[in-house]
Amino acid sequence: MRSAPARGILISDLRVRAALVLSLATFACGGDPDLIVADFSDELVEAAGRTAEISVISDQDCETLMAVRYEAVSDVATVIHRARTAYPIDPAIGVLDEVPRGQAIAIDLTVLDLDDNVVSRGCIETSLPAGSPATVEIEMMGLPVCDSDPRFIEIGIVLDASSHMQLANAALGNRVIDSLQSFLDLPAFPPNTSFSLLAHGPTEPTEIVAGTENTDAIKQGLDQFRTGNRGEVRTFETLILASSRLRTRAVCARRPAMLVISAGPDRGALGSFENAIIGIAGARGDTRDDLYTFGVALTQDARTDLDDLITDNSLGEVISAGTESAFDNALSQARFRFQGLVGP
């Protein structure tokens, strides 16, 4: 059994020290900058951040802003200031210099990774005091923190299409794709449920179909994996990609989750297991950041990998399914779990 990544303090310390040095340098030059502090509870989540997107809003609250993706806040609110800068944020650049003082505002802060996927996002309703610099501290989370419960879900299907799947699928009467397409057909999901499809094996870990309510598009994506399963198992890397894309699309009303179909052991890239755990759990110890993951293991090796990833009931569960009937039962159980993620 693999161990979860250790929780050190080095990354946080370096970022804090860098911010302090920059702040002191700025004050030494006579400036009094406003500071935005991204409050991460987990330094390993923060470590992926490379870019900050800052939107200052004059006429809406955070609940409204978090109901849309960060790049779409101008569709629901008046943006009076917007900035894009490197992360950690350099205090010397004065990202809030042009914001009116003493006015009620909301600040939407999004931290992105190298590929512009959302690492974390936060929002605060505040005002900047007249005549003095302000320090604005914003709690950062990988999933939106909202007053209202989610009403919709996006289910990311992560499919093992490696050479191991070819063998496992034969034991299931070559019914894996048919069963997954039937899973999409059933009317048991809440209205406006969306799906995405990611796969590994014949290709690099790839998002085949991005989030959509069009189940026919997902079925067509699945059809290409009926035959020709080959290549190595890369479950962990694909989970990293899936969690990044799902968190990027997450908004208040729509909760993301993953259905992982795995057929073999992952012997992949160094660090991929640890980063997959971070992708699923987000900030460890805070269940608000968990990305619910339902794993279906077609072999014992796959079961071992998924058990190592999903170590807590709040993160999801794993079921073994080595026969056709067991696989169908596992998908039924997954459907029941996904239904329970959203209100009636």
Residue pairs with C-beta under 8 A, 6 or more apart in sequence:
1 304
1 307
1 308
2 273
2 308
4 274
4 277
4 284
4 311
5 44
5 274
5 277
5 278
7 42
7 43
7 44
7 284
8 43
9 43
10 43
11 43
11 44
11 46
11 47
12 40
12 43
12 46
15 43
15 46
15 88
18 88
19 35
19 37
19 88
19 89
19 91
22 90
22 91
22 92
23 33
23 35
23 91
25 92
26 33
26 91
26 92
31 92
31 94
32 132
32 133
33 91
33 92
33 93
33 94
33 97
33 133
34 94
34 95
34 96
34 97
34 99
34 128
34 133
34 134
34 135
34 136
35 91
35 133
35 134
35 135
35 136
36 52
36 54
36 89
36 95
36 96
36 107
36 109
36 136
36 138
37 135
37 136
37 137
37 138
38 46
38 49
38 52
38 87
38 88
38 89
38 109
38 111
38 120
38 122
38 138
38 140
39 122
39 137
39 138
39 139
39 140
40 46
40 120
40 140
40 283
41 139
41 283
41 285
41 286
42 282
42 283
42 284
42 285
42 286
44 278
44 284
45 119
45 120
45 142
45 278
45 282
45 283
46 111
46 119
46 120
46 140
48 113
48 114
48 119
49 87
49 88
49 111
49 112
49 113
49 119
49 120
50 86
50 87
50 112
50 113
50 114
51 84
51 85
51 86
51 87
51 111
51 112
51 113
51 116
52 83
52 84
52 85
52 86
52 87
52 89
52 109
52 110
52 111
52 112
53 70
53 71
53 82
53 83
53 84
53 108
53 109
53 110
53 111
53 112
54 81
54 82
54 83
54 84
54 85
54 95
54 107
54 108
54 109
54 110
55 65
55 70
55 73
55 74
55 79
55 81
55 82
55 107
55 108
56 79
56 80
56 81
56 82
56 96
56 99
56 105
56 106
56 107
56 108
57 65
57 73
57 77
57 78
57 79
57 80
57 105
57 106
57 107
57 108
58 77
58 78
58 80
58 103
58 104
58 105
59 77
59 78
60 76
60 77
60 78
60 106
61 106
61 125
62 106
62 108
62 123
62 124
62 125
63 146
63 147
63 148
63 252
64 76
64 77
65 73
65 76
65 77
65 106
65 108
65 123
66 108
66 121
66 123
66 144
66 145
66 146
66 251
66 252
67 76
67 146
67 251
67 252
67 253
68 75
68 76
68 251
69 248
69 249
69 251
70 108
70 110
70 118
70 121
73 79
73 108
77 106
80 99
80 100
80 105
81 96
81 98
81 99
83 95
85 93
85 95
87 111
87 112
89 95
96 128
96 134
96 136
99 105
99 128
100 128
101 127
101 128
101 129
101 130
101 131
102 127
102 128
102 129
102 130
103 127
103 128
104 125
104 127
105 125
105 126
105 127
105 128
106 123
106 124
106 125
106 126
107 123
107 124
107 126
107 136
107 138
108 121
108 122
108 123
109 121
109 122
109 123
109 138
109 140
110 118
110 120
110 121
111 118
111 119
111 120
111 121
111 140
112 118
112 119
113 119
113 244
115 244
117 244
117 245
117 247
117 248
118 142
118 244
118 247
118 248
118 250
119 142
119 247
120 140
120 141
120 142
121 140
121 141
121 142
121 144
122 138
122 139
122 140
122 141
122 145
123 138
124 136
124 137
124 138
124 139
126 134
126 136
128 134
128 136
139 145
141 282
141 283
141 286
141 288
141 289
142 247
142 282
142 283
142 289
142 291
143 247
143 250
143 255
143 256
143 282
143 288
143 289
143 291
144 250
144 251
144 252
145 288
146 252
148 252
148 253
149 342
149 343
150 252
150 253
150 254
150 255
150 341
150 342
150 343
151 190
151 192
151 253
151 254
151 342
151 343
152 190
152 191
152 192
152 193
152 194
152 253
152 254
152 255
152 342
153 189
153 190
153 193
153 194
153 254
153 255
153 256
153 257
153 338
153 341
153 342
154 193
154 194
154 195
154 196
154 211
154 246
154 249
154 250
154 254
154 255
154 256
154 257
155 193
155 194
155 195
155 196
155 256
155 257
155 258
155 259
155 338
156 195
156 196
156 197
156 198
156 211
156 242
156 245
156 246
156 256
156 257
156 258
156 259
157 180
157 195
157 196
157 197
157 198
157 218
157 258
157 259
157 261
158 198
158 199
158 235
158 238
158 239
158 242
158 258
158 259
158 260
158 261
159 165
159 180
159 197
159 198
159 199
159 200
159 222
159 225
159 261
160 199
160 200
160 201
160 233
160 235
160 261
160 262
160 263
160 264
160 298
160 302
161 199
161 200
161 201
161 202
161 225
161 229
161 231
162 200
162 201
162 202
162 229
162 230
162 231
162 232
162 233
162 234
162 263
162 264
163 201
163 229
163 230
163 231
163 232
163 264
164 233
164 263
164 264
164 265
164 299
164 301
164 302
165 176
165 201
165 225
165 229
165 263
165 264
165 298
166 229
166 230
167 263
168 176
168 263
168 264
168 298
168 299
168 302
168 322
169 175
169 176
169 229
169 263
169 298
171 298
171 322
171 323
172 179
172 298
172 321
172 322
172 323
172 324
172 327
173 324
174 226
175 324
175 327
176 261
176 298
176 327
177 222
177 223
177 225
177 226
179 324
179 327
179 328
179 331
180 222
180 261
180 331
181 219
181 222
182 331
183 331
183 334
183 335
184 195
184 215
184 218
184 219
185 215
186 335
188 335
188 339
189 335
189 338
189 339
190 339
190 342
192 213
193 213
194 211
194 212
194 213
194 254
195 209
195 211
195 212
195 213
195 215
195 218
196 207
196 209
196 210
196 211
196 212
196 218
196 242
196 245
196 246
197 207
197 208
197 209
197 218
197 221
197 222
198 205
198 206
198 207
198 208
198 238
198 241
198 242
198 245
199 205
199 206
199 208
199 225
199 238
200 206
200 231
200 233
200 234
200 235
200 237
200 238
201 229
201 230
201 231
201 232
201 233
201 234
202 225
202 228
202 229
202 230
202 231
203 231
204 234
205 234
205 237
205 238
205 240
205 241
206 241
207 241
207 242
207 245
208 221
208 224
209 217
209 218
209 221
210 245
210 249
211 245
211 246
211 249
212 218
232 267
232 268
233 262
233 263
233 264
233 265
233 266
233 267
233 268
233 302
234 266
234 268
234 272
235 260
235 262
235 266
235 268
235 276
235 302
235 305
235 306
236 266
236 268
236 269
236 272
236 273
236 275
236 276
236 305
236 309
237 268
237 269
237 272
237 276
239 258
239 260
239 276
239 279
239 280
239 293
239 309
240 272
240 275
240 276
240 279
242 258
242 279
243 258
243 276
243 279
243 280
243 291
244 279
246 256
246 257
246 258
246 291
247 256
247 279
247 282
247 291
249 256
250 256
255 292
255 341
255 342
256 291
257 291
257 292
257 293
257 294
257 316
257 338
257 341
258 280
258 291
258 292
258 293
258 294
258 316
259 294
259 296
259 334
259 338
260 293
260 294
260 295
260 296
260 306
261 296
261 298
262 295
262 296
262 297
262 298
262 302
262 305
262 306
263 298
263 299
263 302
264 299
264 301
264 302
265 301
265 302
265 304
265 305
266 272
266 273
266 305
273 308
273 309
276 309
277 309
279 291
280 290
280 291
280 293
280 309
280 310
280 315
280 316
281 289
281 290
281 291
281 315
282 289
282 290
282 291
283 289
287 314
290 314
290 315
291 315
292 315
292 316
292 337
292 338
292 341
293 309
293 310
293 315
293 316
294 316
294 317
294 318
294 319
294 333
294 334
294 337
294 338
295 306
295 309
295 310
295 316
295 317
295 318
295 319
296 318
296 319
296 321
296 327
296 330
296 331
296 334
297 303
297 305
297 306
297 318
297 319
297 320
297 321
298 320
298 321
298 322
298 327
299 322
300 320
303 318
303 320
306 318
307 318
310 316
310 317
310 318
316 337
317 337
319 326
319 329
319 330
319 333
319 334
320 326
321 327
321 329
321 330
